[in-house]
């Protein structure tokens, strides 16, 4: 109870009042509400313990957590370190970095931003009141205290929010000049929720400054202080808005109402639009908290791949994912839906732009205002709980092409991120994990004690940490870099180093006052739009890192950078990872490793010495080498744009899991040359085998599908599936080599092809893929077919690849088998016990008759034993 008492004391209650309130009301916020209603005013403070003793014993909650394994040293030294480390996050200190003492030490060395945090909060929802504002006949809703504080799991931030809400609802207050007059302040003055943000701002302009009826002093009714007029004119400033920048109290309430409207508008749009992965799940949870039904608590916020693709945990889903098979698409209404989306994005963008004006900004046009320097403590709280909700949903979008199409919204989002990162009081938010709703533990409804007799709903919400805004932005930055690489890869073949003429040297590159230079004829408007958008993303990312470096130091940024996702540019860079002693540790290590190496650039050319006059076009270690060399030095804008969008998706969205993963290697200079490695899905006869594919994005991509060749064929001998021929042909409707829905020009993607192969071809009962055999599930022929495939998998996709790993996946294959060595050894024992002892047929044919399981005399035992020996060596 001491911790709760200390929290109430921080809010302004006496220790005796706090203790009495907590005896009657177990919830801190409910106790605080009753205290400030005056219910415990008659209790005198008779406690012996002073406030300092309470605070030293139970410090207020922090926004960051110390490392669990941090050593404990001298007590005084720890207290000094904590004061230096924590003061900056909620501090109003805005001293420019240039004026601070610069040291080589890192004040943040003993702390970190942990995504493992878990906070439990009781949130209250009351029925709102409706009032009629004096300057308007239209009734408006008044934001309740529960709405004002909703979504805030931080104890320190809760106290600031509670304090500001209580202060601005106090009613009349005395004139600060001491004349004895009373200045009126109505409840609806600051917390009236107008349909439009502009109407709220107009309302504040009219009422925020009032004149004392006795001394005629201009007074700000937000902070209750005398308003001193500006002595000089601010250039480029809106004089009507001067009153709204007078104090930090105004800033706190304007940001609170503005971000509430933004969140509300975005939530309404998200309900109608099936857009994302995690955001959609999170929104559903937030909406369900208004009902008595308990939401699903098994979904983890950061498990992006599994939620998006519906794979791969446990048994593989039969029927697969993608457009292969008998699935159909409904393409009707797309134009209307796109137009509606553009309209909604523009509306949200305008609201974001209007609210951004009131963010603390020391670089404001016309000069910084009072509230820019004196940042209210609730500013960070508002941003972390409401803006982060919108930011997280938008930055988890896995399609850079979709972002570019919605640039009106994303450009404004980037402006917000830059503005926040440029202010020392807010910059740390970029590295703080976003706290998201994990579950609702309990839900109760009770009748309010107010005269109106309304009902109050209480929910116990569990919040968990997820990726920070900077970490989410890094995923988008990786996509942007990949897209730019795709757009520029063809240009470098055509670039020449011709010396400029004298006339060209004299030409100015300054576009001011002159017509903008028209882009090269080879660069389409759509290509240029995507290029500009990608460069803007990268500029914002660099700007945020620069601001964090200035405010938090080099060591802080370096640690942050080390934790961010990366795309390696060379397969020679190896990541050392250990499996640990348990299966759980092995799974965790495997998935972390796979996520980091799933996409890499590498050199796929064949090293050769050329003589003068020889063909300078390189050769490639690639089935489609001839086709690739024919397209050298080509410049096809539509193809470049399609490849750029494709690479952006692939860099961060390839599915990785213990059950099955997809790895890609792209040539550093020819991004149309790609190699893929798919590990066999769990629950199939392909499990844990490694299957290699060569992929070429041809001259008409993506008007037509890519060229795909299956390479794990034991030298052209083994047919692993009715859809995977021994000569490497891949039968798939997306590729036009199988019946069913085909490639949709401009919309289908290579990612869909890869996932279709993973789920539709490498399936649990491949015998059924043969035309006419679809109804033979569980038959003797199907069982024998799968047993035959298992023997081929061990011999070629496991043993063969481990003994002679194909380039450029040598390190991936060895690490795959090393981390899963124990599990694969057990799998091999099960497969041998299930083997029917029949000889291996290279064409995958079926058998008749029965042979006892485990009586293998077909060489399978030798392959299993050799494979297990190699696994033991790993």
Secondary structure in CASP SS format (residue, H / E / C, confidence):
PFRMAT SS
TARGET T0000
AUTHOR 0000-0000-0000
METHOD secondary structure of the structure
MODEL  1
X C 1.00
X H 1.00
X H 1.00
X H 1.00
X H 1.00
X H 1.00
X H 1.00
X H 1.00
X H 1.00
X H 1.00
X C 1.00
X C 1.00
X C 1.00
X C 1.00
X H 1.00
X H 1.00
X H 1.00
X H 1.00
X H 1.00
X H 1.00
X H 1.00
X H 1.00
X H 1.00
X H 1.00
X C 1.00
X C 1.00
X C 1.00
X H 1.00
X H 1.00
X H 1.00
X H 1.00
X H 1.00
X H 1.00
X H 1.00
X H 1.00
X H 1.00
X C 1.00
X C 1.00
X C 1.00
X C 1.00
X C 1.00
X C 1.00
X C 1.00
X C 1.00
X C 1.00
X C 1.00
X C 1.00
X C 1.00
X C 1.00
X C 1.00
X H 1.00
X H 1.00
X H 1.00
X H 1.00
X H 1.00
X H 1.00
X H 1.00
X C 1.00
X C 1.00
X C 1.00
X C 1.00
X C 1.00
X C 1.00
X C 1.00
X E 1.00
X E 1.00
X C 1.00
X C 1.00
X C 1.00
X C 1.00
X C 1.00
X C 1.00
X C 1.00
X C 1.00
X H 1.00
X H 1.00
X H 1.00
X H 1.00
X H 1.00
X H 1.00
X H 1.00
X H 1.00
X H 1.00
X H 1.00
X H 1.00
X H 1.00
X C 1.00
X C 1.00
X C 1.00
X C 1.00
X C 1.00
X C 1.00
X C 1.00
X C 1.00
X C 1.00
X C 1.00
X H 1.00
X H 1.00
X H 1.00
X C 1.00
X C 1.00
X C 1.00
X C 1.00
X C 1.00
X C 1.00
X C 1.00
X C 1.00
X C 1.00
X C 1.00
X C 1.00
X E 1.00
X E 1.00
X C 1.00
X C 1.00
X C 1.00
X C 1.00
X C 1.00
X E 1.00
X E 1.00
X E 1.00
X E 1.00
X E 1.00
X E 1.00
X E 1.00
X E 1.00
X E 1.00
X C 1.00
X C 1.00
X E 1.00
X E 1.00
X E 1.00
X E 1.00
X C 1.00
X C 1.00
X C 1.00
X C 1.00
X C 1.00
X C 1.00
X E 1.00
X E 1.00
X E 1.00
X E 1.00
X C 1.00
X C 1.00
X H 1.00
X H 1.00
X H 1.00
X H 1.00
X H 1.00
X C 1.00
X C 1.00
X C 1.00
X C 1.00
X C 1.00
X H 1.00
X H 1.00
X H 1.00
X H 1.00
X H 1.00
X H 1.00
X H 1.00
X H 1.00
X H 1.00
X H 1.00
X H 1.00
X H 1.00
X H 1.00
X C 1.00
X C 1.00
X C 1.00
X C 1.00
X C 1.00
X E 1.00
X E 1.00
X C 1.00
X C 1.00
X C 1.00
X C 1.00
X C 1.00
X C 1.00
X C 1.00
X E 1.00
X E 1.00
X C 1.00
X C 1.00
X C 1.00
X C 1.00
X H 1.00
X H 1.00
X H 1.00
X H 1.00
X E 1.00
X E 1.00
X C 1.00
X C 1.00
X C 1.00
X H 1.00
X H 1.00
X H 1.00
X H 1.00
X H 1.00
X H 1.00
X H 1.00
X H 1.00
X H 1.00
X H 1.00
X H 1.00
X C 1.00
X E 1.00
X E 1.00
X E 1.00
X C 1.00
X C 1.00
X C 1.00
X C 1.00
X C 1.00
X C 1.00
X E 1.00
X E 1.00
X E 1.00
X C 1.00
X C 1.00
X C 1.00
X C 1.00
X E 1.00
X E 1.00
X C 1.00
X C 1.00
X C 1.00
X C 1.00
X C 1.00
X C 1.00
X C 1.00
X C 1.00
X C 1.00
X C 1.00
X C 1.00
X C 1.00
X H 1.00
X H 1.00
X H 1.00
X H 1.00
X H 1.00
X H 1.00
X H 1.00
X C 1.00
X C 1.00
X H 1.00
X H 1.00
X H 1.00
X H 1.00
X H 1.00
X H 1.00
X H 1.00
X H 1.00
X H 1.00
X H 1.00
X H 1.00
X H 1.00
X H 1.00
X H 1.00
X H 1.00
X H 1.00
X H 1.00
X H 1.00
X H 1.00
X H 1.00
X H 1.00
X H 1.00
X H 1.00
X H 1.00
X H 1.00
X C 1.00
X C 1.00
X C 1.00
X C 1.00
X C 1.00
X H 1.00
X H 1.00
X H 1.00
X H 1.00
X H 1.00
X H 1.00
X H 1.00
X H 1.00
X H 1.00
X H 1.00
X H 1.00
X C 1.00
X C 1.00
X C 1.00
X C 1.00
X C 1.00
X C 1.00
X C 1.00
X C 1.00
X C 1.00
X C 1.00
X C 1.00
X C 1.00
X C 1.00
X C 1.00
X C 1.00
X H 1.00
X H 1.00
X H 1.00
X H 1.00
X H 1.00
X H 1.00
X C 1.00
X C 1.00
X C 1.00
X C 1.00
X C 1.00
X C 1.00
X C 1.00
X C 1.00
X C 1.00
X C 1.00
X C 1.00
X C 1.00
X C 1.00
X C 1.00
X C 1.00
X C 1.00
X C 1.00
X C 1.00
X C 1.00
X C 1.00
X C 1.00
X C 1.00
X C 1.00
X C 1.00
X H 1.00
X H 1.00
X H 1.00
X H 1.00
X H 1.00
X H 1.00
X H 1.00
X H 1.00
X H 1.00
X H 1.00
X H 1.00
X H 1.00
X H 1.00
X H 1.00
X H 1.00
X H 1.00
X H 1.00
X H 1.00
X H 1.00
X H 1.00
X H 1.00
X H 1.00
X H 1.00
X C 1.00
X C 1.00
X C 1.00
X C 1.00
X C 1.00
X C 1.00
X C 1.00
X C 1.00
X C 1.00
X C 1.00
X C 1.00
X C 1.00
X C 1.00
X H 1.00
X H 1.00
X H 1.00
X H 1.00
X C 1.00
X C 1.00
X C 1.00
X C 1.00
X H 1.00
X H 1.00
X H 1.00
X H 1.00
X H 1.00
X H 1.00
X H 1.00
X H 1.00
X H 1.00
X H 1.00
X H 1.00
X H 1.00
X H 1.00
X H 1.00
X H 1.00
X H 1.00
X H 1.00
X H 1.00
X C 1.00
X C 1.00
X C 1.00
X C 1.00
X H 1.00
X H 1.00
X H 1.00
X H 1.00
X H 1.00
X H 1.00
X C 1.00
X H 1.00
X H 1.00
X H 1.00
X H 1.00
X H 1.00
X H 1.00
X H 1.00
X H 1.00
X H 1.00
X H 1.00
X H 1.00
X H 1.00
X H 1.00
X H 1.00
X H 1.00
X C 1.00
X C 1.00
X C 1.00
X C 1.00
X C 1.00
X H 1.00
X H 1.00
X H 1.00
X H 1.00
X H 1.00
X C 1.00
X E 1.00
X E 1.00
X E 1.00
X E 1.00
X E 1.00
X E 1.00
X E 1.00
X E 1.00
X E 1.00
X E 1.00
X E 1.00
X E 1.00
X E 1.00
X E 1.00
X E 1.00
X C 1.00
X C 1.00
X C 1.00
X C 1.00
X C 1.00
X C 1.00
X C 1.00
X E 1.00
X E 1.00
X E 1.00
X E 1.00
X E 1.00
X E 1.00
X E 1.00
X E 1.00
X E 1.00
X E 1.00
X E 1.00
X E 1.00
X E 1.00
X E 1.00
X H 1.00
X H 1.00
X H 1.00
X H 1.00
X H 1.00
X H 1.00
X H 1.00
X H 1.00
X H 1.00
X H 1.00
X H 1.00
X H 1.00
X H 1.00
X H 1.00
X H 1.00
X H 1.00
X H 1.00
X H 1.00
X H 1.00
X H 1.00
X C 1.00
X C 1.00
X H 1.00
X H 1.00
X H 1.00
X H 1.00
X C 1.00
X C 1.00
X C 1.00
X C 1.00
X C 1.00
X C 1.00
X C 1.00
X H 1.00
X H 1.00
X H 1.00
X H 1.00
X H 1.00
X C 1.00
X C 1.00
X C 1.00
X C 1.00
X C 1.00
X C 1.00
X C 1.00
X C 1.00
X C 1.00
X C 1.00
X C 1.00
X C 1.00
X C 1.00
X C 1.00
X C 1.00
X C 1.00
X C 1.00
X C 1.00
X H 1.00
X H 1.00
X H 1.00
X H 1.00
X H 1.00
X H 1.00
X H 1.00
X H 1.00
X H 1.00
X H 1.00
X H 1.00
X H 1.00
X H 1.00
X H 1.00
X H 1.00
X H 1.00
X H 1.00
X H 1.00
X H 1.00
X H 1.00
X H 1.00
X H 1.00
X H 1.00
X H 1.00
X H 1.00
X H 1.00
X H 1.00
X H 1.00
X C 1.00
X H 1.00
X H 1.00
X H 1.00
X H 1.00
X H 1.00
X H 1.00
X H 1.00
X H 1.00
X H 1.00
X H 1.00
X C 1.00
X C 1.00
X C 1.00
X C 1.00
X E 1.00
X C 1.00
X C 1.00
X C 1.00
X C 1.00
X C 1.00
X C 1.00
X C 1.00
X C 1.00
X C 1.00
X C 1.00
X C 1.00
X C 1.00
X C 1.00
X C 1.00
X H 1.00
X H 1.00
X H 1.00
X H 1.00
X H 1.00
X H 1.00
X H 1.00
X H 1.00
X H 1.00
X H 1.00
X H 1.00
X H 1.00
X H 1.00
X H 1.00
X H 1.00
X C 1.00
X E 1.00
X E 1.00
X E 1.00
X E 1.00
X C 1.00
X C 1.00
X E 1.00
X C 1.00
X C 1.00
X C 1.00
X C 1.00
X C 1.00
X C 1.00
X C 1.00
X C 1.00
X C 1.00
X C 1.00
X C 1.00
X C 1.00
X C 1.00
X C 1.00
X E 1.00
X C 1.00
X C 1.00
X C 1.00
X C 1.00
X H 1.00
X H 1.00
X H 1.00
X H 1.00
X H 1.00
X H 1.00
X C 1.00
X C 1.00
X C 1.00
X C 1.00
X C 1.00
X C 1.00
X H 1.00
X H 1.00
X H 1.00
X H 1.00
X H 1.00
X H 1.00
X H 1.00
X H 1.00
X H 1.00
X H 1.00
X H 1.00
X H 1.00
X H 1.00
X H 1.00
X H 1.00
X H 1.00
X H 1.00
X C 1.00
X C 1.00
X C 1.00
X C 1.00
X C 1.00
X C 1.00
X C 1.00
X C 1.00
X E 1.00
X E 1.00
X E 1.00
X E 1.00
X E 1.00
X E 1.00
X C 1.00
X C 1.00
X C 1.00
X C 1.00
X C 1.00
X E 1.00
X E 1.00
X E 1.00
X E 1.00
X E 1.00
X E 1.00
X E 1.00
X C 1.00
X C 1.00
X C 1.00
X C 1.00
X C 1.00
X C 1.00
X C 1.00
X C 1.00
X C 1.00
X C 1.00
X E 1.00
X E 1.00
X E 1.00
X E 1.00
X E 1.00
X E 1.00
X E 1.00
X C 1.00
X C 1.00
X C 1.00
X C 1.00
X C 1.00
X C 1.00
X C 1.00
X C 1.00
X C 1.00
X C 1.00
X E 1.00
X E 1.00
X E 1.00
X E 1.00
X C 1.00
X C 1.00
X C 1.00
X C 1.00
X C 1.00
X C 1.00
X C 1.00
X C 1.00
X C 1.00
X C 1.00
X E 1.00
X C 1.00
X C 1.00
X E 1.00
X C 1.00
X C 1.00
X C 1.00
X C 1.00
X C 1.00
X E 1.00
X C 1.00
X C 1.00
X H 1.00
X H 1.00
X H 1.00
X C 1.00
X C 1.00
X C 1.00
X C 1.00
X C 1.00
X C 1.00
X C 1.00
X C 1.00
X C 1.00
X C 1.00
X C 1.00
X C 1.00
X C 1.00
X C 1.00
X H 1.00
X H 1.00
X H 1.00
X H 1.00
X H 1.00
X H 1.00
X H 1.00
X H 1.00
X H 1.00
X H 1.00
X H 1.00
X H 1.00
X C 1.00
X C 1.00
X C 1.00
X C 1.00
X H 1.00
X H 1.00
X H 1.00
X H 1.00
X C 1.00
X C 1.00
X C 1.00
X C 1.00
X C 1.00
X C 1.00
X C 1.00
X C 1.00
X C 1.00
X C 1.00
X H 1.00
X H 1.00
X H 1.00
X H 1.00
X H 1.00
X H 1.00
X H 1.00
X H 1.00
X H 1.00
X H 1.00
X H 1.00
X H 1.00
X H 1.00
X H 1.00
X H 1.00
X H 1.00
X H 1.00
X H 1.00
X H 1.00
X H 1.00
X H 1.00
X H 1.00
X H 1.00
X H 1.00
X C 1.00
X C 1.00
X C 1.00
X C 1.00
X C 1.00
X C 1.00
X H 1.00
X H 1.00
X H 1.00
X H 1.00
X H 1.00
X H 1.00
X H 1.00
X H 1.00
X H 1.00
X H 1.00
X C 1.00
X H 1.00
X H 1.00
X H 1.00
X H 1.00
X H 1.00
X H 1.00
X H 1.00
X H 1.00
X H 1.00
X H 1.00
X H 1.00
X H 1.00
X H 1.00
X H 1.00
X C 1.00
X C 1.00
X C 1.00
X C 1.00
X C 1.00
X C 1.00
X C 1.00
X C 1.00
X C 1.00
X C 1.00
X C 1.00
X C 1.00
X C 1.00
X C 1.00
X C 1.00
X C 1.00
X C 1.00
X C 1.00
X C 1.00
X C 1.00
X C 1.00
X C 1.00
X C 1.00
X C 1.00
X C 1.00
X H 1.00
X H 1.00
X H 1.00
X H 1.00
X H 1.00
X H 1.00
X H 1.00
X H 1.00
X H 1.00
X H 1.00
X H 1.00
X H 1.00
X H 1.00
X H 1.00
X C 1.00
END
